[in-house]
Amino acid sequence: MKYFTYLFKYLAYLFLTGMAISAIINLIISLTKANDHLLLEIVIILLYILIVSIFGFLFYFHKKSIWQFLSVPKKRRLLYLIGTVILIIWQIVMIINLTTYVGWDPQQTLLSVVARPHMQGWLYDYLSYCPNNLSLYYLFVFIRKFCSITHLPFSMLTINYFNMIIMDIAFLLLILAIKYFTNNRIISLLGFATIFFLLGFSPWIIVTYTDTLSLLPVSLGLLALALLIRKRNYYTAILFGLSGSLCFFVKPSSSIYYIAAIIILILVSIIHKNWANIILTALACLTTFLVSISIQLFNTHQTMYPIDSSVALPATHYLMMGAQGNGSYNLQDVLSDINDPDKANLPHKNITKYCQRVKKMGIIGYSKFLINKFYWTNNDGSLGWGVEGGPDFINQTIRPYSADFGGLLRRFYWPLGNWSWMFYAIAQLIWISATILLVFSFRAVDYLSEITKNWLYLTIFGNNLFLLLFEAGRSRFLIQFLPILIFIIALSLYFLLFKDQSLSHKSVDSNYSVKIN
């Protein structure tokens, strides 16, 4: 297993280092394009460095007292309470002042609920072609029914409140997962702090889509995996299998962590000849299979939106589309596959087209293409805010850029706002800090259990391999993988701040769980 660990580790940190380099390069490029606000951007960067330095010095000179403070359960609960109140208030403020109509796929899915008879062409059967958005459709239908029962208006405002609830439950599950993975309440608190700064102030809360929805099943899956490693019982295996199937349903690519976990669980169990763990892993896989089949049967037999599965875009479509431009969405490729009458041979045609594109680029050209695609996928601290759909990302004309507080927020957050460069600069600085912490997490991750660290390494590798091969090219695709990254960042922060206090390699039980005191 040692050789597998080394291989997975070096591949993972190759990608993490590339993420940090991409983020830094993007900041430099944005400065070259700043023009009239270049000086202000430099001031923001210097202020950010100053604030980080001040906190760094405070931790360095008062490490022991901070450790003692955080070691008191009542004080940790107080920090959680203060942080949660601030987070929820700010989320509500953003929803009230920033909510508007969203374009691209969220719009098409919402129109499939409220205005399908008026949709023309292939958009009338949009969900038959793009069944990966059925989970979003069901959520919209549920919210509409909820609004009808409670006599609330079915609006983007209500939809975004549900998005907030889903994200916040995901945050809670992720914090619990970090606690059970590490057996350390301070690391879980640092995970909360990471969530607070990385996602707490993100405007993605007003875009209800599978990116944000996937945070819930992924976080549930991480919690289930942590419980499975620690407790090794049938209930946790079933919960883990259930979460894997939910991830695949909400956003198929978000289930990569689940596939990586199954591989590592099987490998470790075989190497250590632990056949009981093999049975638990098999139970998790069986649960995933049965739940996925049940969901598929429901999709094909429900009458809310009859699905013609014969016209669904195959997985090879996204492979083919991911081998052009910078690997992002291409309308011409989409329409080509949708209008192709020979749906049965579409997977083969897509693979042929993919091979033709790769062959045309050549070895050197394809290598350059992958590097460029990796850059565009990982470089943006706003997580691709304002990129998808171009000017139709969100409707930025329906609400005024007034002088009141709401107008100022829209100027700051909306992509066309005259202060949006400030948001992008701050988000980029936070993202650079996060990716640097990811790079320097290699020592901290080594203190985790054999299963957990190998699973993390393989998940990072799998996530990046998927994004290199399939449709990506914008940082929005990173949202689904943030729970894993947040876990690693929290570990890195703990090791950076408190490594001299109480970090131990000591194993606490036979299921390879490692305790970090």
C-alpha positions as CSV (number, residue, x, y, z in Angstrom):
1,M,0.0,0.0,0.0
2,K,3.0,2.3,0.6
3,Y,3.7,2.5,-3.2
4,F,0.1,3.3,-3.9
5,T,0.2,6.1,-1.3
6,Y,3.3,7.7,-2.8
7,L,1.8,7.5,-6.3
8,F,-1.5,9.0,-5.3
9,K,0.2,11.6,-3.1
10,Y,2.5,13.0,-5.8
11,L,-0.1,13.1,-8.4
12,A,-2.5,14.9,-6.1
13,Y,0.0,17.5,-5.1
14,L,1.0,18.0,-8.7
15,F,-2.5,19.1,-9.4
16,L,-2.8,21.2,-6.2
17,T,0.4,23.0,-7.0
18,G,-1.0,23.7,-10.5
19,M,-4.1,25.2,-8.9
20,A,-2.1,27.6,-6.8
21,I,0.0,28.6,-9.8
22,S,-3.1,29.2,-11.9
23,A,-4.7,31.4,-9.2
24,I,-1.6,33.5,-8.9
25,I,-1.2,33.9,-12.7
26,N,-4.8,34.9,-13.0
27,L,-4.3,37.7,-10.4
28,I,-1.3,39.0,-12.2
29,I,-3.2,39.0,-15.5
30,S,-6.1,40.8,-14.0
31,L,-3.7,43.5,-12.7
32,T,-2.4,44.0,-16.2
33,K,-6.0,44.6,-17.4
34,A,-7.0,46.8,-14.4
35,N,-6.4,50.1,-16.2
36,D,-8.2,52.9,-14.2
37,H,-8.5,51.0,-11.0
38,L,-5.0,49.4,-10.9
39,L,-3.8,51.5,-8.0
40,L,-6.9,50.6,-6.0
41,E,-6.5,46.9,-6.7
42,I,-2.9,47.1,-5.5
43,V,-4.1,48.8,-2.3
44,I,-6.6,46.0,-1.7
45,I,-3.8,43.4,-2.2
46,L,-1.5,45.2,0.2
47,L,-4.3,45.5,2.8
48,Y,-5.1,41.9,2.5
49,I,-1.5,40.9,3.0
50,L,-1.3,43.3,6.0
51,I,-4.4,41.7,7.6
52,V,-3.1,38.2,7.0
53,S,0.3,39.2,8.4
54,I,-1.3,40.8,11.5
55,F,-3.3,37.6,12.2
56,G,-0.2,35.6,11.6
57,F,1.9,37.5,14.1
58,L,-1.0,37.3,16.7
59,F,-1.1,33.5,16.3
60,Y,2.7,33.2,16.4
61,F,3.1,35.2,19.6
62,H,-0.1,34.1,21.4
63,K,-0.3,30.5,20.1
64,K,-0.6,29.0,23.5
65,S,-3.4,31.3,24.8
66,I,-5.3,30.9,21.5
67,W,-5.0,27.1,21.8
68,Q,-6.3,27.2,25.4
69,F,-9.2,29.5,24.3
70,L,-10.2,27.1,21.5
71,S,-9.8,24.1,23.7
72,V,-12.7,25.3,25.9
73,P,-16.0,23.8,24.5
74,K,-18.1,26.8,25.6
75,K,-15.9,29.2,23.8
76,R,-15.9,27.1,20.6
77,R,-19.7,27.0,20.8
78,L,-19.7,30.8,21.2
79,L,-17.5,31.2,18.0
80,Y,-19.9,28.9,16.1
81,L,-22.9,30.9,17.3
82,I,-21.4,34.2,16.3
83,G,-20.2,32.9,13.0
84,T,-23.5,31.2,12.2
85,V,-25.5,34.4,13.0
86,I,-23.3,36.5,10.8
87,L,-23.3,34.0,8.0
88,I,-27.1,33.6,8.0
89,I,-27.8,37.3,8.2
90,W,-25.4,38.0,5.3
91,Q,-26.9,35.2,3.2
92,I,-30.4,36.7,3.7
93,V,-29.1,40.2,2.9
94,M,-27.6,38.9,-0.3
95,I,-30.7,37.0,-1.3
96,I,-33.0,40.0,-0.7
97,N,-30.7,42.5,-2.5
98,L,-29.1,40.4,-5.3
99,T,-31.8,38.0,-6.4
100,T,-32.7,38.2,-10.0
101,Y,-33.6,35.9,-12.9
102,V,-30.9,33.5,-13.9
103,G,-30.1,32.5,-17.5
104,W,-28.6,29.4,-19.1
105,D,-29.5,25.9,-17.6
106,P,-31.2,27.1,-14.4
107,Q,-33.5,29.2,-16.5
108,Q,-34.3,26.4,-18.9
109,T,-35.1,24.0,-16.0
110,L,-37.3,26.6,-14.3
111,L,-39.2,27.3,-17.6
112,S,-39.7,23.5,-17.9
113,V,-41.8,23.8,-14.7
114,V,-43.7,27.0,-15.3
115,A,-43.9,27.5,-19.1
116,R,-43.1,24.3,-20.9
117,P,-46.1,24.6,-23.4
118,H,-44.5,27.8,-24.6
119,M,-41.0,26.3,-25.1
120,Q,-40.1,25.6,-28.7
121,G,-37.8,23.2,-30.6
122,W,-35.6,20.9,-28.6
123,L,-36.1,23.1,-25.5
124,Y,-39.6,21.6,-25.2
125,D,-37.9,18.3,-24.4
126,Y,-35.0,19.9,-22.6
127,L,-34.9,17.5,-19.7
128,S,-35.0,14.5,-22.0
129,Y,-31.8,15.7,-23.6
130,C,-30.3,16.9,-20.3
131,P,-31.6,14.5,-17.6
132,N,-28.7,15.5,-15.4
133,N,-30.9,18.5,-14.4
134,L,-33.9,16.4,-13.3
135,S,-32.9,16.8,-9.6
136,L,-33.2,20.6,-10.1
137,Y,-36.5,20.2,-11.8
138,Y,-37.9,18.1,-8.9
139,L,-36.7,20.7,-6.5
140,F,-38.5,23.5,-8.4
141,V,-41.6,21.4,-8.5
142,F,-41.4,20.8,-4.7
143,I,-40.9,24.5,-4.0
144,R,-43.8,25.4,-6.3
145,K,-46.1,22.9,-4.4
146,F,-44.8,24.2,-1.0
147,C,-45.6,27.8,-2.1
148,S,-49.1,26.7,-3.2
149,I,-49.8,25.0,0.2
150,T,-48.3,27.9,2.3
151,H,-49.7,30.6,0.0
152,L,-46.3,32.0,-0.6
153,P,-45.3,33.5,-4.0
154,F,-43.3,31.1,-6.2
155,S,-40.5,33.3,-7.0
156,M,-36.7,33.4,-7.4
157,L,-36.6,34.9,-3.9
158,T,-38.3,31.8,-2.4
159,I,-36.2,29.4,-4.6
160,N,-33.0,31.1,-3.3
161,Y,-34.1,30.7,0.3
162,F,-34.3,27.0,-0.3
163,N,-30.9,27.1,-1.9
164,M,-29.6,28.8,1.3
165,I,-31.1,26.1,3.5
166,I,-29.6,23.3,1.4
167,M,-26.2,24.9,1.5
168,D,-26.3,25.6,5.2
169,I,-27.3,22.0,5.9
170,A,-24.4,20.9,3.7
171,F,-22.0,23.1,5.8
172,L,-23.3,21.5,9.0
173,L,-22.8,18.0,7.7
174,L,-19.3,18.9,6.4
175,I,-18.2,20.3,9.8
176,L,-19.5,17.0,11.4
177,A,-17.6,15.0,8.8
178,I,-14.3,16.8,9.5
179,K,-14.9,16.2,13.2
180,Y,-15.3,12.5,12.7
181,F,-12.5,12.2,10.2
182,T,-10.0,13.8,12.6
183,N,-11.5,13.3,16.0
184,N,-10.6,16.9,16.6
185,R,-13.1,19.7,17.3
186,I,-10.6,22.5,16.6
187,I,-10.0,21.2,13.1
188,S,-13.8,21.2,12.5
189,L,-13.9,24.8,13.8
190,L,-11.2,25.7,11.3
191,G,-13.4,24.0,8.7
192,F,-16.2,26.3,9.6
193,A,-13.9,29.3,9.3
194,T,-12.8,28.0,5.8
195,I,-16.5,27.7,4.8
196,F,-17.2,31.1,6.2
197,F,-14.6,32.9,4.0
198,L,-14.6,30.7,1.0
199,L,-18.4,30.3,0.5
200,G,-20.1,32.3,3.2
201,F,-19.9,35.6,1.2
202,S,-20.2,34.0,-2.2
203,P,-23.0,35.3,-4.5
204,W,-23.5,31.8,-5.8
205,I,-26.3,31.6,-3.2
206,I,-28.6,33.4,-5.7
207,V,-27.9,30.9,-8.4
208,T,-29.9,27.7,-7.5
209,Y,-28.3,25.0,-9.7
210,T,-26.9,21.6,-9.3
211,D,-23.5,23.1,-8.5
212,T,-24.7,24.3,-5.1
213,L,-27.2,21.5,-4.6
214,S,-24.5,18.9,-5.0
215,L,-22.8,20.3,-1.8
216,L,-25.5,18.5,0.3
217,P,-25.1,14.9,-0.9
218,V,-21.3,15.3,-1.1
219,S,-21.1,16.5,2.5
220,L,-23.5,13.8,3.6
221,G,-21.2,11.3,1.8
222,L,-18.2,12.6,3.6
223,L,-19.9,12.3,6.9
224,A,-21.1,8.7,6.0
225,L,-17.6,7.7,5.0
226,A,-16.1,9.1,8.2
227,L,-18.6,7.2,10.3
228,L,-18.0,4.0,8.2
229,I,-14.3,4.2,8.8
230,R,-14.8,4.8,12.6
231,K,-17.8,2.6,13.3
232,R,-17.7,-0.1,10.6
233,N,-21.4,-1.2,10.8
234,Y,-24.2,-1.9,8.3
235,Y,-26.0,1.4,9.0
236,T,-23.0,3.5,8.0
237,A,-22.4,1.4,4.9
238,I,-26.0,1.8,3.8
239,L,-25.8,5.6,4.5
240,F,-22.6,5.8,2.5
241,G,-24.2,3.9,-0.4
242,L,-27.3,6.1,-0.3
243,S,-25.2,9.3,-0.4
244,G,-23.2,8.0,-3.4
245,S,-26.4,7.4,-5.4
246,L,-27.8,10.8,-4.5
247,C,-24.5,12.4,-5.7
248,F,-24.8,10.6,-9.0
249,F,-28.4,11.8,-9.3
250,V,-27.9,15.4,-8.4
251,K,-24.6,15.9,-10.3
252,P,-22.9,12.7,-11.6
253,S,-19.3,14.1,-11.5
254,S,-19.8,14.9,-7.8
255,S,-19.7,11.2,-7.0
256,I,-16.0,10.9,-7.8
257,Y,-15.1,11.0,-4.1
258,Y,-17.4,8.0,-3.6
259,I,-15.8,6.0,-6.4
260,A,-12.3,6.8,-5.0
261,A,-13.5,5.7,-1.5
262,I,-14.8,2.4,-2.8
263,I,-11.5,1.7,-4.6
264,I,-9.4,2.6,-1.4
265,L,-11.7,0.6,0.9
266,I,-11.3,-2.5,-1.3
267,L,-7.5,-2.1,-1.7
268,V,-6.9,-1.6,2.0
269,S,-9.2,-4.4,3.0
270,I,-7.5,-6.8,0.6
271,I,-4.0,-5.8,1.6
272,H,-4.9,-6.2,5.3
273,K,-7.1,-9.3,4.6
274,N,-10.0,-7.6,6.4
275,W,-12.9,-9.5,4.8
276,A,-15.5,-7.9,7.1
277,N,-14.7,-4.5,5.6
278,I,-15.1,-6.1,2.1
279,I,-18.6,-7.1,3.1
280,L,-19.4,-3.5,4.3
281,T,-18.0,-2.1,1.1
282,A,-20.1,-4.5,-1.0
283,L,-23.2,-3.5,1.0
284,A,-22.5,0.2,0.2
285,C,-22.2,-0.6,-3.5
286,L,-25.4,-2.7,-3.4
287,T,-27.2,0.2,-1.8
288,T,-25.9,2.6,-4.4
289,F,-27.0,0.2,-7.2
290,L,-30.5,-0.3,-5.8
291,V,-31.2,3.4,-5.0
292,S,-29.9,4.4,-8.4
293,I,-32.1,1.9,-10.2
294,S,-35.1,3.1,-8.1
295,I,-34.4,6.7,-9.1
296,Q,-34.0,5.7,-12.7
297,L,-37.4,3.9,-12.6
298,F,-39.0,6.9,-11.0
299,N,-37.6,9.2,-13.7
300,T,-38.9,7.1,-16.6
301,H,-42.3,6.5,-15.1
302,Q,-43.2,9.9,-13.5
303,T,-45.8,11.9,-15.4
304,M,-44.8,15.4,-14.3
305,Y,-42.4,15.6,-17.2
306,P,-42.4,12.5,-19.4
307,I,-38.8,11.6,-20.3
308,D,-37.6,10.1,-23.6
309,S,-34.4,8.5,-22.5
310,S,-33.5,7.6,-26.1
311,V,-32.6,11.2,-26.9
312,A,-30.4,11.9,-23.8
313,L,-27.0,13.3,-24.5
314,P,-24.5,10.5,-23.7
315,A,-21.5,10.9,-21.4
316,T,-19.3,10.8,-24.6
317,H,-20.9,14.1,-25.6
318,Y,-19.2,15.9,-22.7
319,L,-15.9,14.1,-23.5
320,M,-16.1,15.3,-27.1
321,M,-17.1,18.9,-26.0
322,G,-14.2,18.9,-23.5
323,A,-11.7,18.6,-26.3
324,Q,-12.2,22.0,-28.0
325,G,-11.5,25.7,-27.2
326,N,-10.6,25.8,-23.6
327,G,-12.7,22.7,-22.9
328,S,-15.9,24.5,-22.0
329,Y,-19.5,24.6,-23.3
330,N,-19.9,24.7,-27.0
331,L,-23.4,25.3,-28.5
332,Q,-22.4,24.0,-31.9
333,D,-21.4,20.6,-30.3
334,V,-24.7,20.5,-28.3
335,L,-26.9,21.3,-31.3
336,S,-24.9,18.8,-33.5
337,D,-25.7,15.9,-31.1
338,I,-29.3,17.0,-30.4
339,N,-30.1,17.2,-34.2
340,D,-28.3,14.0,-35.0
341,P,-31.1,11.5,-36.0
342,D,-28.9,8.5,-35.4
343,K,-29.0,8.6,-31.5
344,A,-28.0,4.9,-31.2
345,N,-24.6,5.5,-32.7
346,L,-24.1,8.9,-31.1
347,P,-21.7,7.6,-28.4
348,H,-19.4,6.1,-31.1
349,K,-19.6,9.2,-33.2
350,N,-18.6,11.4,-30.2
351,I,-15.6,9.2,-29.4
352,T,-14.5,9.4,-33.1
353,K,-14.8,13.2,-33.0
354,Y,-12.9,13.3,-29.8
355,C,-10.1,11.2,-31.2
356,Q,-10.0,13.3,-34.3
357,R,-9.7,16.5,-32.3
358,V,-6.9,15.1,-30.2
359,K,-5.1,13.7,-33.2
360,K,-5.3,17.1,-35.0
361,M,-3.7,18.8,-32.0
362,G,-0.9,16.3,-31.8
363,I,1.0,15.3,-28.6
364,I,2.5,18.7,-28.0
365,G,-0.6,20.6,-29.0
366,Y,-2.9,18.4,-26.8
367,S,-0.5,18.8,-23.9
368,K,-0.7,22.6,-24.3
369,F,-4.5,22.3,-24.6
370,L,-4.7,20.4,-21.3
371,I,-2.5,22.9,-19.5
372,N,-4.7,25.8,-20.8
373,K,-7.8,23.9,-19.9
374,F,-6.5,23.2,-16.4
375,Y,-5.7,26.9,-16.0
376,W,-9.2,28.1,-17.0
377,T,-10.8,25.5,-14.7
378,N,-8.8,26.3,-11.6
379,N,-7.8,30.0,-11.9
380,D,-10.9,31.9,-10.8
381,G,-11.5,32.7,-7.1
382,S,-15.1,33.8,-7.9
383,L,-15.7,30.2,-9.0
384,G,-16.7,31.3,-12.5
385,W,-19.1,34.0,-11.3
386,G,-20.6,35.8,-14.4
387,V,-18.9,33.4,-16.9
388,E,-21.7,30.9,-17.7
389,G,-24.0,32.2,-20.4
390,G,-22.1,35.4,-20.9
391,P,-24.4,38.4,-20.6
392,D,-27.3,36.0,-19.8
393,F,-25.6,34.7,-16.7
394,I,-28.1,36.7,-14.6
395,N,-30.5,39.5,-15.5
396,Q,-28.6,42.6,-14.4
397,T,-31.1,45.2,-15.7
398,I,-34.2,44.3,-13.9
399,R,-33.1,46.0,-10.6
400,P,-31.4,49.4,-10.5
401,Y,-27.8,50.1,-9.4
402,S,-29.2,52.7,-7.0
403,A,-27.4,54.6,-4.2
404,D,-29.1,52.6,-1.4
405,F,-27.5,49.6,0.3
406,G,-29.1,47.1,-2.2
407,G,-27.8,49.1,-5.1
408,L,-24.3,49.2,-3.7
409,L,-24.4,45.5,-3.2
410,R,-25.4,45.0,-6.8
411,R,-22.6,47.2,-7.9
412,F,-20.2,45.1,-5.9
413,Y,-21.5,41.6,-6.8
414,W,-23.2,41.7,-10.1
415,P,-20.7,41.1,-13.0
416,L,-21.6,44.4,-14.8
417,G,-21.5,46.5,-11.6
418,N,-18.9,49.2,-11.6
419,W,-17.4,47.9,-8.3
420,S,-17.4,44.2,-9.3
421,W,-13.7,44.4,-9.8
422,M,-13.4,44.7,-6.0
423,F,-15.3,41.5,-5.5
424,Y,-13.2,39.6,-8.0
425,A,-10.0,40.9,-6.5
426,I,-11.0,39.9,-2.9
427,A,-12.3,36.5,-4.1
428,Q,-9.1,35.9,-6.0
429,L,-6.9,36.7,-2.9
430,I,-8.9,34.3,-0.8
431,W,-8.7,31.7,-3.5
432,I,-4.9,32.1,-3.7
433,S,-4.6,31.7,0.1
434,A,-6.8,28.6,-0.1
435,T,-4.8,27.0,-2.8
436,I,-1.5,27.8,-1.1
437,L,-2.8,26.1,2.1
438,L,-3.8,23.1,-0.1
439,V,-0.2,22.9,-1.4
440,F,1.2,23.0,2.1
441,S,-1.2,20.4,3.5
442,F,1.0,17.4,2.5
443,R,2.4,17.0,6.0
444,A,-0.9,17.4,7.7
445,V,-2.7,14.8,5.5
446,D,0.0,12.3,6.5
447,Y,-1.4,12.3,10.0
448,L,-4.7,10.9,8.8
449,S,-5.6,7.2,8.7
450,E,-4.4,5.0,5.9
451,I,-7.8,4.9,4.3
452,T,-8.6,8.6,4.7
453,K,-5.3,10.0,3.3
454,N,-5.2,7.6,0.3
455,W,-8.9,8.4,-0.4
456,L,-8.1,12.1,-0.4
457,Y,-5.1,11.7,-2.7
458,L,-7.1,9.6,-5.1
459,T,-10.1,11.9,-5.0
460,I,-8.0,14.9,-5.9
461,F,-6.5,13.0,-8.7
462,G,-9.9,11.8,-9.9
463,N,-11.5,15.2,-9.8
464,N,-8.7,16.8,-11.8
465,L,-8.6,13.9,-14.3
466,F,-12.3,14.2,-14.9
467,L,-12.1,18.0,-15.4
468,L,-9.2,17.5,-17.9
469,L,-11.1,15.0,-20.0
470,F,-14.7,16.2,-19.9
471,E,-16.5,19.5,-20.2
472,A,-14.9,22.1,-17.8
473,G,-12.9,25.2,-18.6
474,R,-14.4,27.4,-15.9
475,S,-14.1,27.3,-12.2
476,R,-17.8,26.8,-11.6
477,F,-17.1,23.1,-11.8
478,L,-15.0,23.3,-8.7
479,I,-18.0,24.0,-6.5
480,Q,-19.0,20.4,-6.3
481,F,-15.5,19.4,-5.1
482,L,-15.2,22.2,-2.4
483,P,-16.2,19.9,0.6
484,I,-13.1,17.8,0.0
485,L,-10.9,20.9,-0.5
486,I,-12.3,22.6,2.6
487,F,-11.5,19.5,4.6
488,I,-7.8,19.6,3.4
489,I,-7.6,23.4,4.0
490,A,-8.8,22.9,7.6
491,L,-6.2,20.3,8.2
492,S,-3.5,22.5,6.7
493,L,-4.5,25.4,8.9
494,Y,-4.4,23.3,12.0
495,F,-0.9,22.0,11.2
496,L,0.3,25.5,10.4
497,L,-1.1,27.1,13.5
498,F,-0.9,24.4,16.2
499,K,1.5,21.7,14.9
500,D,3.6,21.9,18.1
501,Q,0.6,21.6,20.4
502,S,-0.8,18.1,20.1
503,L,-0.5,16.3,16.8
504,S,0.0,12.5,16.9
505,H,0.4,9.6,14.5
506,K,-1.0,7.3,17.2
507,S,-3.6,4.8,15.9
508,V,-6.6,4.3,18.1
509,D,-8.2,1.2,16.8
510,S,-8.0,-1.6,14.3
511,N,-10.0,0.0,11.6
512,Y,-7.1,2.3,10.7
513,S,-8.7,5.4,12.2
514,V,-6.0,7.9,13.4
515,K,-6.6,10.2,16.3
516,I,-5.4,13.8,16.1
517,N,-5.6,14.9,19.7
